[in-house]
Amino acid sequence: MYNIGFVMFDNTDEEKYIDLLKSTQLHVHPINKKEVAETIGNYEGIIINEQHAHNIGMICELIILLKKKSDMFIWVISERMNKMNHIVYLQLGVDGILDNESDLEESKLLIINAFNRYNQTHPDREKIANNYDGNIDFQLRPCNFSVLLNGEEISLTKLEFKTIEFLHTQQGVAVSYEEIYKNVWENDGADKQYRVSNLIFHLRQKIEADAAHPKYIKTVRSKGYKLTVEKHP
């Protein structure tokens, strides 16, 4: 299942379009354009419905914001007549234009194929997802940005998942704040230790039975953190 955010500029026929896009492989969530920056980590792709050609300014600003914060897929729904708009969106880096006059089944297949191709070219993510061991109560679910704990699936934000995924690749080894920051944010910035600590705090609130006495994400004094996953006999 792939999580898609559907950016709404107004409510005209939006819910109908969203319902038609949903499938067994696509879970489409309506989001207000003001909420995109705060919820970006919850989605693997974003669909923006142009609706009117004069919305191009707002859409361009949104695309630039999304490209700065994430490498997620971005599609824009636009009318065929707005060819110049299409060129602008593509120059800004969107992954495709969905023609609102085309068959919706065709649009769904284009989106699903893009996700499937991404997973094929990132085998490590799929390997982690499919490497299930019934003796371990801790499993990563990359496609859903979630963790499976004792049979219960816990949803994470994209940054939270990237953090736990990186710790998982270094399982049992202490990883520094600097290393975590570099692998999760992939850019330079201030207050690295605070940002990593804050992210770990929220992760523990979600996956630990007792966040004050963590079972999985252990603090290594003067170093950083390590992930400890016990294997049952």
CYANA upper distance limits for C-alpha pairs under 8 A (distance plus 0.5 A):
  1 MET  CA     24 THR  CA      7.36
  1 MET  CA     25 GLN  CA      4.93
  1 MET  CA     26 LEU  CA      6.12
  1 MET  CA     27 HIS  CA      7.09
  1 MET  CA    143 CYS  CA      7.11
  1 MET  CA    144 ASN  CA      7.01
  2 TYR  CA     25 GLN  CA      6.44
  2 TYR  CA     26 LEU  CA      5.48
  2 TYR  CA     27 HIS  CA      6.42
  2 TYR  CA     43 TYR  CA      8.39
  2 TYR  CA     44 GLU  CA      7.12
  2 TYR  CA    115 PHE  CA      8.39
  2 TYR  CA    143 CYS  CA      6.92
  2 TYR  CA    144 ASN  CA      7.08
  3 ASN  CA     26 LEU  CA      6.72
  3 ASN  CA     27 HIS  CA      5.42
  3 ASN  CA     28 VAL  CA      6.62
  3 ASN  CA     29 HIS  CA      7.98
  3 ASN  CA     42 ASN  CA      7.90
  3 ASN  CA     43 TYR  CA      5.56
  3 ASN  CA     44 GLU  CA      6.18
  3 ASN  CA     45 GLY  CA      7.36
  3 ASN  CA    144 ASN  CA      7.76
  4 ILE  CA     26 LEU  CA      7.43
  4 ILE  CA     27 HIS  CA      6.49
  4 ILE  CA     28 VAL  CA      5.22
  4 ILE  CA     29 HIS  CA      6.61
  4 ILE  CA     43 TYR  CA      5.95
  4 ILE  CA     44 GLU  CA      6.61
  4 ILE  CA     45 GLY  CA      5.45
  4 ILE  CA     46 ILE  CA      6.05
  4 ILE  CA     47 ILE  CA      7.60
  5 GLY  CA     28 VAL  CA      6.39
  5 GLY  CA     29 HIS  CA      5.47
  5 GLY  CA     30 PRO  CA      6.55
  5 GLY  CA     31 ILE  CA      6.80
  5 GLY  CA     43 TYR  CA      6.56
  5 GLY  CA     45 GLY  CA      6.88
  5 GLY  CA     46 ILE  CA      5.22
  5 GLY  CA     47 ILE  CA      6.67
  6 PHE  CA     18 ILE  CA      7.92
  6 PHE  CA     28 VAL  CA      6.96
  6 PHE  CA     29 HIS  CA      6.24
  6 PHE  CA     30 PRO  CA      5.24
  6 PHE  CA     31 ILE  CA      6.30
  6 PHE  CA     46 ILE  CA      6.49
  6 PHE  CA     47 ILE  CA      5.37
  6 PHE  CA     48 ILE  CA      6.60
  6 PHE  CA     49 ASN  CA      8.19
  7 VAL  CA     30 PRO  CA      6.66
  7 VAL  CA     31 ILE  CA      5.57
  7 VAL  CA     32 ASN  CA      6.22
  7 VAL  CA     33 LYS  CA      6.10
  7 VAL  CA     36 VAL  CA      8.07
  7 VAL  CA     46 ILE  CA      7.75
  7 VAL  CA     47 ILE  CA      6.70
  7 VAL  CA     48 ILE  CA      5.52
  7 VAL  CA     49 ASN  CA      7.18
  8 MET  CA     14 GLU  CA      7.58
  8 MET  CA     30 PRO  CA      7.10
  8 MET  CA     31 ILE  CA      6.48
  8 MET  CA     32 ASN  CA      5.72
  8 MET  CA     33 LYS  CA      6.66
  8 MET  CA     48 ILE  CA      7.77
  8 MET  CA     49 ASN  CA      7.43
  9 PHE  CA     32 ASN  CA      7.43
  9 PHE  CA     33 LYS  CA      7.08
  9 PHE  CA     49 ASN  CA      8.09
  9 PHE  CA     51 GLN  CA      8.42
 10 ASP  CA     14 GLU  CA      8.20
 11 ASN  CA     15 GLU  CA      7.98
 13 ASP  CA     17 TYR  CA      6.88
 14 GLU  CA     18 ILE  CA      6.64
 15 GLU  CA     19 ASP  CA      6.63
 15 GLU  CA     30 PRO  CA      8.30
 16 LYS  CA     20 LEU  CA      6.86
 17 TYR  CA     21 LEU  CA      6.84
 18 ILE  CA     22 LYS  CA      6.91
 18 ILE  CA     28 VAL  CA      6.83
 18 ILE  CA     29 HIS  CA      8.18
 18 ILE  CA     30 PRO  CA      7.96
 19 ASP  CA     28 VAL  CA      8.39
 20 LEU  CA    104 LEU  CA      7.63
 21 LEU  CA     26 LEU  CA      7.93
 21 LEU  CA     28 VAL  CA      7.65
 21 LEU  CA    104 LEU  CA      7.23
 21 LEU  CA    105 GLU  CA      8.27
 21 LEU  CA    108 LYS  CA      6.83
 22 LYS  CA     26 LEU  CA      5.82
 22 LYS  CA     27 HIS  CA      6.19
 22 LYS  CA     28 VAL  CA      6.38
 23 SER  CA     27 HIS  CA      7.34
 25 GLN  CA    112 ILE  CA      7.81
 26 LEU  CA    112 ILE  CA      8.09
 31 ILE  CA     35 GLU  CA      6.90
 31 ILE  CA     36 VAL  CA      7.28
 32 ASN  CA     36 VAL  CA      7.27
 33 LYS  CA     62 LEU  CA      8.45
 35 GLU  CA     39 THR  CA      6.70
 36 VAL  CA     40 ILE  CA      6.07
 37 ALA  CA     65 LEU  CA      8.23
 37 ALA  CA     66 LEU  CA      7.95
 39 THR  CA     43 TYR  CA      8.19
 40 ILE  CA     66 LEU  CA      8.42
 40 ILE  CA     70 SER  CA      8.33
 40 ILE  CA    158 LYS  CA      8.21
 41 GLY  CA    157 THR  CA      5.19
 41 GLY  CA    158 LYS  CA      4.53
 41 GLY  CA    159 LEU  CA      6.71
 42 ASN  CA    145 PHE  CA      8.24
 42 ASN  CA    156 LEU  CA      7.77
 42 ASN  CA    157 THR  CA      5.45
 42 ASN  CA    158 LYS  CA      6.32
 43 TYR  CA     72 MET  CA      8.32
 43 TYR  CA    158 LYS  CA      7.90
 44 GLU  CA     72 MET  CA      6.03
 44 GLU  CA     73 PHE  CA      7.13
 45 GLY  CA     72 MET  CA      5.76
 45 GLY  CA     73 PHE  CA      4.94
 45 GLY  CA     74 ILE  CA      6.22
 45 GLY  CA     75 TRP  CA      8.43
 46 ILE  CA     72 MET  CA      7.93
 46 ILE  CA     73 PHE  CA      6.76
 46 ILE  CA     74 ILE  CA      5.35
 46 ILE  CA     75 TRP  CA      6.83
 47 ILE  CA     74 ILE  CA      6.42
 47 ILE  CA     75 TRP  CA      5.32
 47 ILE  CA     76 VAL  CA      6.18
 47 ILE  CA     77 ILE  CA      7.71
 48 ILE  CA     59 ILE  CA      8.11
 48 ILE  CA     74 ILE  CA      8.20
 48 ILE  CA     75 TRP  CA      6.78
 48 ILE  CA     76 VAL  CA      5.22
 48 ILE  CA     77 ILE  CA      6.61
 49 ASN  CA     76 VAL  CA      6.29
 49 ASN  CA     77 ILE  CA      5.14
 49 ASN  CA     78 SER  CA      7.19
 50 GLU  CA     55 ASN  CA      6.83
 50 GLU  CA     56 ILE  CA      7.74
 50 GLU  CA     59 ILE  CA      7.81
 50 GLU  CA     76 VAL  CA      7.14
 50 GLU  CA     77 ILE  CA      6.24
 50 GLU  CA     78 SER  CA      5.91
 51 GLN  CA     55 ASN  CA      8.02
 51 GLN  CA     77 ILE  CA      8.20
 51 GLN  CA     78 SER  CA      7.35
 52 HIS  CA     56 ILE  CA      8.50
 53 ALA  CA     82 ASN  CA      7.22
 53 ALA  CA     85 ASN  CA      7.95
 55 ASN  CA     59 ILE  CA      6.72
 56 ILE  CA     60 CYS  CA      6.50
 56 ILE  CA     85 ASN  CA      7.38
 57 GLY  CA     61 GLU  CA      6.89
 58 MET  CA     62 LEU  CA      6.72
 59 ILE  CA     63 ILE  CA      6.63
 60 CYS  CA     64 ILE  CA      6.72
 60 CYS  CA     89 TYR  CA      7.37
 60 CYS  CA     92 LEU  CA      8.04
 61 GLU  CA     65 LEU  CA      6.74
 62 LEU  CA     66 LEU  CA      6.66
 63 ILE  CA     67 LYS  CA      6.61
 63 ILE  CA     74 ILE  CA      8.36
 63 ILE  CA     89 TYR  CA      8.41
 63 ILE  CA     92 LEU  CA      7.56
 63 ILE  CA     93 GLY  CA      8.42
 63 ILE  CA     94 VAL  CA      7.94
 64 ILE  CA     68 LYS  CA      6.77
 64 ILE  CA     92 LEU  CA      7.51
 65 LEU  CA     69 LYS  CA      6.91
 66 LEU  CA     70 SER  CA      6.36
 66 LEU  CA     71 ASP  CA      8.38
 66 LEU  CA     72 MET  CA      8.48
 67 LYS  CA     71 ASP  CA      6.74
 67 LYS  CA     72 MET  CA      8.33
 67 LYS  CA     93 GLY  CA      8.21
 73 PHE  CA     94 VAL  CA      7.80
 73 PHE  CA     95 ASP  CA      6.68
 74 ILE  CA     94 VAL  CA      5.61
 74 ILE  CA     95 ASP  CA      5.99
 74 ILE  CA     96 GLY  CA      7.73
 75 TRP  CA     94 VAL  CA      6.37
 75 TRP  CA     95 ASP  CA      6.20
 75 TRP  CA     96 GLY  CA      5.61
 75 TRP  CA     97 ILE  CA      6.27
 75 TRP  CA     98 LEU  CA      7.27
 76 VAL  CA     89 TYR  CA      8.31
 76 VAL  CA     94 VAL  CA      7.95
 76 VAL  CA     96 GLY  CA      7.20
 76 VAL  CA     97 ILE  CA      5.53
 76 VAL  CA     98 LEU  CA      6.42
 77 ILE  CA     97 ILE  CA      6.35
 77 ILE  CA     98 LEU  CA      5.05
 77 ILE  CA     99 ASP  CA      6.32
 77 ILE  CA    100 ASN  CA      6.47
 78 SER  CA     82 ASN  CA      7.43
 78 SER  CA     86 HIS  CA      8.07
 78 SER  CA     97 ILE  CA      7.19
 78 SER  CA     98 LEU  CA      6.83
 78 SER  CA     99 ASP  CA      6.04
 78 SER  CA    100 ASN  CA      6.48
 79 GLU  CA     99 ASP  CA      6.29
 79 GLU  CA    100 ASN  CA      6.31
 79 GLU  CA    101 GLU  CA      7.68
 80 ARG  CA     99 ASP  CA      6.79
 80 ARG  CA    100 ASN  CA      8.37
 80 ARG  CA    101 GLU  CA      8.31
 82 ASN  CA     86 HIS  CA      7.00
 83 LYS  CA     87 ILE  CA      7.04
 84 MET  CA     88 VAL  CA      6.96
 85 ASN  CA     89 TYR  CA      6.75
 86 HIS  CA     90 LEU  CA      6.69
 86 HIS  CA     97 ILE  CA      7.30
 87 ILE  CA     91 GLN  CA      6.57
 88 VAL  CA     92 LEU  CA      6.85
 89 TYR  CA     93 GLY  CA      7.13
 89 TYR  CA     94 VAL  CA      6.43
 90 LEU  CA     94 VAL  CA      5.59
 90 LEU  CA     95 ASP  CA      7.60
 90 LEU  CA     96 GLY  CA      7.55
 98 LEU  CA    102 SER  CA      8.17
 98 LEU  CA    107 SER  CA      6.93
102 SER  CA    106 GLU  CA      7.72
102 SER  CA    107 SER  CA      8.00
103 ASP  CA    107 SER  CA      7.28
104 LEU  CA    108 LYS  CA      6.71
105 GLU  CA    109 LEU  CA      6.78
106 GLU  CA    110 LEU  CA      6.81
107 SER  CA    111 ILE  CA      6.87
108 LYS  CA    112 ILE  CA      6.65
109 LEU  CA    113 ASN  CA      6.38
110 LEU  CA    114 ALA  CA      6.79
111 ILE  CA    115 PHE  CA      7.03
112 ILE  CA    116 ASN  CA      6.63
113 ASN  CA    117 ARG  CA      6.49
114 ALA  CA    118 TYR  CA      6.72
115 PHE  CA    119 ASN  CA      6.82
116 ASN  CA    120 GLN  CA      6.77
117 ARG  CA    121 THR  CA      6.83
118 TYR  CA    122 HIS  CA      6.73
119 ASN  CA    123 PRO  CA      6.80
119 ASN  CA    125 ARG  CA      7.60
119 ASN  CA    126 GLU  CA      6.96
120 GLN  CA    126 GLU  CA      8.33
122 HIS  CA    126 GLU  CA      7.59
123 PRO  CA    127 LYS  CA      6.39
124 ASP  CA    128 ILE  CA      6.73
125 ARG  CA    129 ALA  CA      6.88
125 ARG  CA    142 PRO  CA      6.74
126 GLU  CA    130 ASN  CA      6.53
126 GLU  CA    142 PRO  CA      7.67
127 LYS  CA    131 ASN  CA      6.26
128 ILE  CA    132 TYR  CA      8.49
128 ILE  CA    140 LEU  CA      7.09
128 ILE  CA    141 ARG  CA      8.19
128 ILE  CA    142 PRO  CA      8.07
129 ALA  CA    139 GLN  CA      8.08
129 ALA  CA    140 LEU  CA      6.31
129 ALA  CA    141 ARG  CA      5.64
129 ALA  CA    142 PRO  CA      6.38
129 ALA  CA    143 CYS  CA      8.23
132 TYR  CA    139 GLN  CA      7.56
135 ASN  CA    231 LYS  CA      6.24
135 ASN  CA    232 HIS  CA      5.61
135 ASN  CA    233 PRO  CA      7.23
136 ILE  CA    229 VAL  CA      8.00
136 ILE  CA    230 GLU  CA      7.22
136 ILE  CA    231 LYS  CA      5.50
136 ILE  CA    232 HIS  CA      6.78
137 ASP  CA    148 LEU  CA      7.98
137 ASP  CA    149 LEU  CA      5.99
137 ASP  CA    150 ASN  CA      5.31
137 ASP  CA    151 GLY  CA      7.89
137 ASP  CA    230 GLU  CA      8.41
137 ASP  CA    231 LYS  CA      8.18
138 PHE  CA    147 VAL  CA      7.56
138 PHE  CA    148 LEU  CA      6.29
138 PHE  CA    149 LEU  CA      5.43
138 PHE  CA    150 ASN  CA      7.29
138 PHE  CA    229 VAL  CA      7.29
139 GLN  CA    147 VAL  CA      6.20
139 GLN  CA    148 LEU  CA      5.36
139 GLN  CA    149 LEU  CA      7.09
140 LEU  CA    145 PHE  CA      8.46
140 LEU  CA    146 SER  CA      6.81
140 LEU  CA    147 VAL  CA      5.17
140 LEU  CA    148 LEU  CA      6.66
140 LEU  CA    165 GLU  CA      7.91
141 ARG  CA    145 PHE  CA      6.45
141 ARG  CA    146 SER  CA      5.59
141 ARG  CA    147 VAL  CA      6.14
141 ARG  CA    148 LEU  CA      7.45
142 PRO  CA    146 SER  CA      7.06
142 PRO  CA    161 PHE  CA      8.38
144 ASN  CA    155 SER  CA      7.85
145 PHE  CA    155 SER  CA      6.77
145 PHE  CA    156 LEU  CA      6.17
145 PHE  CA    157 THR  CA      7.30
145 PHE  CA    158 LYS  CA      6.86
145 PHE  CA    161 PHE  CA      6.19
146 SER  CA    153 GLU  CA      6.93
146 SER  CA    154 ILE  CA      5.86
146 SER  CA    155 SER  CA      4.88
146 SER  CA    156 LEU  CA      5.75
146 SER  CA    161 PHE  CA      7.23
147 VAL  CA    153 GLU  CA      6.17
147 VAL  CA    154 ILE  CA      5.74
147 VAL  CA    155 SER  CA      7.18
147 VAL  CA    156 LEU  CA      8.05
148 LEU  CA    152 GLU  CA      5.88
148 LEU  CA    153 GLU  CA      4.86
148 LEU  CA    154 ILE  CA      6.73
149 LEU  CA    153 GLU  CA      6.83
149 LEU  CA    154 ILE  CA      7.89
149 LEU  CA    207 ILE  CA      8.16
154 ILE  CA    206 LYS  CA      7.80
154 ILE  CA    207 ILE  CA      7.81
156 LEU  CA    160 GLU  CA      6.24
156 LEU  CA    161 PHE  CA      6.27
156 LEU  CA    203 LEU  CA      8.39
157 THR  CA    161 PHE  CA      6.61
158 LYS  CA    162 LYS  CA      6.61
159 LEU  CA    163 THR  CA      6.69
159 LEU  CA    184 VAL  CA      6.98
159 LEU  CA    185 TRP  CA      8.29
159 LEU  CA    199 LEU  CA      8.39
160 GLU  CA    164 ILE  CA      6.86
160 GLU  CA    199 LEU  CA      7.07
160 GLU  CA    200 ILE  CA      8.27
160 GLU  CA    203 LEU  CA      6.80
161 PHE  CA    165 GLU  CA      6.37
162 LYS  CA    166 PHE  CA      6.58
162 LYS  CA    183 ASN  CA      8.41
162 LYS  CA    184 VAL  CA      6.26
163 THR  CA    167 LEU  CA      6.77
163 THR  CA    180 ILE  CA      7.32
163 THR  CA    183 ASN  CA      8.34
163 THR  CA    184 VAL  CA      6.46
164 ILE  CA    168 HIS  CA      6.50
165 GLU  CA    169 THR  CA      6.98
166 PHE  CA    170 GLN  CA      7.16
166 PHE  CA    180 ILE  CA      7.87
166 PHE  CA    183 ASN  CA      7.68
166 PHE  CA    184 VAL  CA      8.37
167 LEU  CA    171 GLN  CA      6.41
167 LEU  CA    175 VAL  CA      7.94
167 LEU  CA    180 ILE  CA      8.46
167 LEU  CA    226 LYS  CA      6.93
167 LEU  CA    227 LEU  CA      6.20
168 HIS  CA    227 LEU  CA      6.84
170 GLN  CA    174 ALA  CA      8.27
170 GLN  CA    175 VAL  CA      7.99
170 GLN  CA    226 LYS  CA      8.12
170 GLN  CA    227 LEU  CA      8.05
171 GLN  CA    226 LYS  CA      7.17
171 GLN  CA    227 LEU  CA      5.73
171 GLN  CA    228 THR  CA      6.76
171 GLN  CA    229 VAL  CA      8.03
172 GLY  CA    226 LYS  CA      6.26
172 GLY  CA    227 LEU  CA      6.07
172 GLY  CA    228 THR  CA      5.85
172 GLY  CA    229 VAL  CA      8.33
173 VAL  CA    226 LYS  CA      6.04
173 VAL  CA    227 LEU  CA      7.82
174 ALA  CA    220 VAL  CA      7.01
174 ALA  CA    223 LYS  CA      7.42
174 ALA  CA    224 GLY  CA      6.88
174 ALA  CA    225 TYR  CA      5.89
174 ALA  CA    226 LYS  CA      5.05
174 ALA  CA    227 LEU  CA      8.44
175 VAL  CA    179 GLU  CA      6.92
175 VAL  CA    180 ILE  CA      7.39
175 VAL  CA    223 LYS  CA      7.39
175 VAL  CA    224 GLY  CA      5.99
175 VAL  CA    225 TYR  CA      5.92
175 VAL  CA    226 LYS  CA      6.47
176 SER  CA    180 ILE  CA      6.87
176 SER  CA    223 LYS  CA      5.71
176 SER  CA    224 GLY  CA      4.85
176 SER  CA    225 TYR  CA      7.15
177 TYR  CA    181 TYR  CA      6.57
177 TYR  CA    192 LYS  CA      7.58
177 TYR  CA    193 GLN  CA      6.14
177 TYR  CA    196 VAL  CA      6.85
177 TYR  CA    223 LYS  CA      7.75
177 TYR  CA    224 GLY  CA      5.77
177 TYR  CA    225 TYR  CA      8.16
178 GLU  CA    182 LYS  CA      6.63
178 GLU  CA    192 LYS  CA      7.47
178 GLU  CA    193 GLN  CA      7.87
179 GLU  CA    183 ASN  CA      6.75
180 ILE  CA    184 VAL  CA      6.52
180 ILE  CA    196 VAL  CA      7.62
181 TYR  CA    185 TRP  CA      6.14
181 TYR  CA    186 GLU  CA      7.63
181 TYR  CA    192 LYS  CA      6.91
181 TYR  CA    196 VAL  CA      6.87
182 LYS  CA    186 GLU  CA      5.38
182 LYS  CA    187 ASN  CA      7.01
182 LYS  CA    188 ASP  CA      8.06
191 ASP  CA    195 ARG  CA      6.69
192 LYS  CA    196 VAL  CA      6.66
193 GLN  CA    197 SER  CA      6.48
194 TYR  CA    198 ASN  CA      6.47
195 ARG  CA    199 LEU  CA      6.70
196 VAL  CA    200 ILE  CA      6.68
197 SER  CA    201 PHE  CA      6.60
198 ASN  CA    202 HIS  CA      6.99
199 LEU  CA    203 LEU  CA      6.72
200 ILE  CA    204 ARG  CA      6.58
201 PHE  CA    205 GLN  CA      6.86
201 PHE  CA    211 ALA  CA      8.45
202 HIS  CA    206 LYS  CA      7.06
203 LEU  CA    207 ILE  CA      6.74
203 LEU  CA    208 GLU  CA      8.50
204 ARG  CA    208 GLU  CA      5.58
204 ARG  CA    211 ALA  CA      5.80
204 ARG  CA    214 PRO  CA      7.61
204 ARG  CA    217 ILE  CA      7.73
205 GLN  CA    210 ASP  CA      8.47
205 GLN  CA    211 ALA  CA      6.20
208 GLU  CA    214 PRO  CA      6.31
208 GLU  CA    215 LYS  CA      7.07
208 GLU  CA    216 TYR  CA      7.61
209 ALA  CA    214 PRO  CA      8.02
209 ALA  CA    215 LYS  CA      8.47
210 ASP  CA    214 PRO  CA      6.47
210 ASP  CA    215 LYS  CA      8.45
214 PRO  CA    218 LYS  CA      6.74
215 LYS  CA    228 THR  CA      7.81
216 TYR  CA    227 LEU  CA      5.96
216 TYR  CA    228 THR  CA      5.44
216 TYR  CA    229 VAL  CA      6.62
217 ILE  CA    225 TYR  CA      7.07
217 ILE  CA    226 LYS  CA      6.30
217 ILE  CA    227 LEU  CA      5.24
217 ILE  CA    228 THR  CA      6.95
218 LYS  CA    225 TYR  CA      6.08
218 LYS  CA    226 LYS  CA      5.89
218 LYS  CA    227 LEU  CA      6.78
218 LYS  CA    228 THR  CA      7.69
219 THR  CA    224 GLY  CA      6.57
219 THR  CA    225 TYR  CA      5.12
219 THR  CA    226 LYS  CA      7.16
220 VAL  CA    224 GLY  CA      5.71
220 VAL  CA    225 TYR  CA      5.75
220 VAL  CA    226 LYS  CA      7.49
